[in-house]
Amino acid sequence: MRRLVRGGALLVVLVALLALALTAAVDGAAPVVGPPATPALAAVEAGADVIVAGDPLHHLDPGDPLGTLAYQVDALARASRLFATSDPARSQRYISLALNLADYLVAHDARAPGHQLGWGLPRAWDAFDDGTVNPRNQVYAFQTALVSWALLDAYTVADRPVYLATVERAMAAYLPYGSSHLGLGCSNCFMFWYSTSPNDAGRYVKNTNVLIGLALATLYHLTGKARYQALARAVYNEETYEIVRHANYSYFGIRDPQYSPLNGPDAHIVLETFAYSQLAGLLGLSSGKTRATLDRMDAAFWNCGSACFAGSIKTGPGAPPDEYIQFMTCYPATFDPLYAPHCAKTLAAPNQPTRSPFPLAGLLYALPDLPAK
């Protein structure tokens, strides 16, 4: 979504928390050995406690309330699992709030025009600055993907079938808003449009598409339903096609009317990289082809300069290194152990963010996948 570096910097926060990812079981692979867990556990505890103390439902983000709540549900649900044995009372506090927030998200899944299922923004918005204004509560791929992802995390720790059912309905409702006709050479590909609004028909944005794919892959992981696997694989194919066939590291897909081969990468490639690698892992596609694609995205980030490094969170005096740099130093360690020593050095630097509301999800993505239901 184009608001990655907006004033609230919510996506930058997600990048900051994902920067802690040092090890991962991608498709069942052995975890990468990282630095001692104690500082990371302290960051998890501090960050989750900040969410609890912040009373999220009474302090909604006015710009993107549902997206922000989704990040918080995701973080709390994963933190609750981490502390389930060592500190059951803490784990239960996190679960209780995560479920309250998840219930709120479920209750707000049909506020779009025509009561369409999905999630969006509480205000009217011209998403592409083209004079077409979408109404309040328009369903967008970005919020729908994030909320779906969060509800599925809540489902894995609480076994509330309503969360799974809600996501399945939302994905079914979004399916007509996309296309498989994406150019020569893109076999078995699919790309979801930016929103369900007629204004955004045929608008292809890569990072939001891969996030929807991640939600579908998670549904497959939890349910075993072949249709989710097929759709997620088609999204994976499309993203691979964009990177490998067209070297397209920009915001727009090649079929979007605003695409230009002259456009370079920007900060959106960070979340795109994360979603692509998680999607591949859930589908069991941790092959040489996936790794090569990830390496290309990684190189594009490091070569794009200030367009990718802008908008870091300031956490007080002595702000930490840019969160985008943290992410792209550490997150590839979930895919390739060669990155782990560099990541360890990054996390050993002083003034690392420990007061962010979301410092823990990166660590938790370094753990093996939650078991399927």
N, C-alpha and C positions, 0 to 999 in steps of 0.2 A: 504494500500500500504506500502511497506517496507521502504519508505522514510519518515516516520513520524518524525524521529529525525535526518534528514539529515542537512547539514550545514545551509541552509536557514531557517530551522525550521518552515516551513509554516504551517504544521499541528499543531505544538505546538501553533502557534498563534491562530489557530482556537479554540484549546482547551482553550486558555486564554480568548477569547471572550465568549466562551460558559460557562465559569466559572461564569459569572455574572447571569446565569439563576436562578432566585429565585422562580418564579411562572409560571405556565403554565396552559392553558386550554387544557388538553389532552383529546381528544374525548369529548369536551364540558364541562369538569369538571370546577368547580369554581376555580378561581385563588388562589394560596397560598399567604398569606399576607407576604410581605418581608419588608426590611428596607426602610426608606424614599427614594423617587425616585430621589431627587435632585442630589446626587453624581453620580447616574447611568446615569441620563440625561446629566450631564456634561461630563461623559466619552463617551457617545454616540456622543455628539457634537464634542468633541476633536478628537475622532477616525475617524469620517466621514470627518472632515475637513482635517485631515492628508492625507486621500486618495485623496481628491480633489486637495490639494496642491502638491501632489506627481506626478501629471500628468502621470498616469499609462501607457498610450499607448506609451509614449516616454521614459519610464523607465521600460521596461519589465523585469521580472525575467528571467535570462538566463537559469536557471535550469528547471523551470516548469511555463512558461509564462501563459498558458491557465488555469491551476489550480489556480494560484494566482489571475488572473483576475476574475475567478469565485467567489472566496471569496469576492473580492471587490464589484462585482455586487450584491451579496447576501446582504452584509452589507449596501450598499448605498440604495438599494431598500427598505429594511426594515426600515432604518432610515428615508427615505422620508415619509413613512407612519406615523411614530411617530410624525414628526413635521408638518404634513399637515395642521393642524388647528392652532397650536400656532405660527408657523413661516413658512408661505407658501413660502416665497422667498428662505429660506434655503432648504425646502423640494424640491423645483423645481431645485435648484442647484444639489442636490443629484440625483434626477431623471434624469436630463440631462446627467450627467456623467455615471450613471448606464446604460442608453440606448446606449451611445456611446460605452461603453465596451461590452455590450451585442451584438451590431451589429458586432463588431470585432469578437466575438466568433462565431456568425452565419457564418460569412464569412470564418472562418477557420475550418469548420466542415467536409471537404472532402479532406484533404491533405494526408490521409494515402495511402499506396500502393493500386492501383486499385480504387482510389477515394472513398473508403469506408467511410460511414458516421460515425462520432464519433470524439473523441478528444484524443490526446496523448502527446508525448514529442517531442521536436524538434531535438533530437539526437538519434543515435543508442544506444541500451541498452540491456545488458544481465540481464534480470529481476531476475533470480534465481541463477546467478553465476554458471551455468551449461554448459557454453560454447556455448549456443545458443543465438545469438545476433539478436534482433529485429531491423528492419530498422527505420530510422527517420520517425516521424509522425505516427508510429504504433498506432492503437486505443487501449487504455487501459480502463478497467472498471473504474478505479479510476477517471481519468480525465473526462471520459464520464459522470459519475454520478455527479461529482461536477458541471460541466458546465451545465448539464441538470437541476439540482436543481437551479442554479443561473438564468438560462433563465426563468424558471417557476416563480421564484420570480419577475423577471422583468415584466413578462406577467401580473401578478396580479396587478401591479401598473400602467401599461401603456397600457394594452389592445392592444398589437401588436400581431396579430395572427401568424406572422412569427415565433415568439419565441416558441409558443406552437407546431406549425407544425414541426419545426426543431427538437424539443425534441421527438416528436412522431416518426419521421423518424429514429432518432438515436437509439431509443429503439427497433424499429422493426428490424433495421440492426444488433443489438447486440443479438437478441433473439436466433439465431442458435448456439451461442457460450456458451453452458452450457449443463447441464444434469439434468434429474429428477431421475436418477438411483444412489441413494446415500446411500444405505444400508438398511438392514432389520429394520423395525420399523419407517422409515421415509416416512410416507404416505403423498401424495400430497406435495412433496418438490421439490425445484428447486435451483440450484446453478450455477451462471454464472462464466465462466472461467475468468482468470486474464486479458487476452487480446484476441483479435481476431486473433493473430498470430498462425500458426500451431505449433510453438515452445511451446506455452503455452496451447495447447489443453489438457484438463484434469488436469489443475492446478487450485486448489481450494483454494482461500484466503478469509477468512471469512469477514473481514471488508469491502473489496471492493464489495463483494456480497451483503451485507446488504445496502450499499450505493446505489447500483443499485435498490434494492428493495424500498428504500426511494424515489427515483426518480419516480418509477412506482406508488407508493402509492400517491404521489403528483399529478401525472397525473390523477389517479382515482378521487382524491379529486376535481380536477378542471373540469374534463369532465364527470364524472359519468359512464365511459365506463367499462363494467364488465370485459373485458379481462385484464385491468390493475389491477383491484382488485384481480383477480384470480392469476395473476403472483406475485403480491406483497405478497399475502397470502402464496403462495408456498415458497417464500424467508423467510418470517417470520417463517414458519413451520420448514424450514431447520435450521435456526439459533437456534430456541428453541430446536430442536433435538440435535444439537451439544452440547449445554450447559446442558440440562436436562438429556439426555440419556447417553452422553459420558463424561460429565464434561470437555469438551474441551474448554479451555480458551486461547489456543495458536493461533498463526498466521494462521496456515494451517487448512483447513477442514480435516475431518478424511479420506476422499477419496483421498487426495493429496498424491503423492508418497513420499513427504518429511515429511509427518505427523508422529509423534511419540507420544505415550501416555506419554512419559517422558518430552515432551516440556511443559513448563509453559507459563503463560501469559507474554506479554510485553506491551509496550506503545500503541500498536495498539488497545488494548481492550477499550481504552478511546473513540476513534471515533466509534468503534463498538457498545459500549454501547449507545452512543448518537443516532446513526442511528437506532438501534433496538427499542429504546423507542419511537422515532418519528414515525417510521414505524407503530408500534402498535397503537399509538394514531390516526394516519390518517385512519387506518382500523377499528377503533372502537373496539380494542382488549385490552382495559385497564382493564383486568380481573385479578383475583388472580394468574392465571398461568403466565401472563406476569410479574406481579410484583415480583413473586417468582424468575423468571428467571433473572430479572434485579438485584434483591438482590444478587443472586449468582455471577453475573458479578461484582457487586460492591465489594463483599467480596474478589473475586479473585484479584482485583486491589489492595486493601489495604494489602493483604498478600504477594504480589509479590516483594515488596521492590524496590531496585534500578533499576531493569529491567523495571519497569513502571514509575519511577519517574525521569528518566534521561532526559537531553536535554531541560531544562527550558530556556525560553527567558530571557536575561539580559536586563533590561530597564534602566541601569545607576546605579549610586551609590545607595546602599540599595535596591538591587533587591528584588522583591516581592516573596512571597512563591511560590514554584513550581507550575506551571500552571496545571499539572496533578492533584495535590492535590486540587487545587482550583476547578477544574472541578468536581472531584468526591466527593467533599464536597457539591457543590452547585447544580449540574445538577440533581441529584435524587430528589431535591425539586420540580421539575416539575412533578414528579410521586408520591411523597409521602410527605405530609406536615411535617412529623416528621423531615425531613432534614433541614427545613427552619431555625430554631434557630442556628444550627451549621454554616450554610451558612452565616447568618447575622454577626456572629462573625468573620468569615473569611474576609468578605468584609469590616468590620470595622477596620481591621489591617492596620497599616501605610504602605505607599509605594506600594499601589495597582497600577497596570499598567493602566495608563490613556493616554499614548502616543502611544499605539499600534495602527496600522491601523485598527484593528478589535476588538475594545472593546465592540461593541454594539450588535452583533447578539445574544449573550446570553440573554441580556435583552429582545430583540425583540421576542425570542423564548418563553419568559415568558408571552407574550401577547396572546390573543385568535388568532386562525388561521385566516389568511386572507380569506375573503369570496370567495367562488367558483364563477366562471364565469357562 
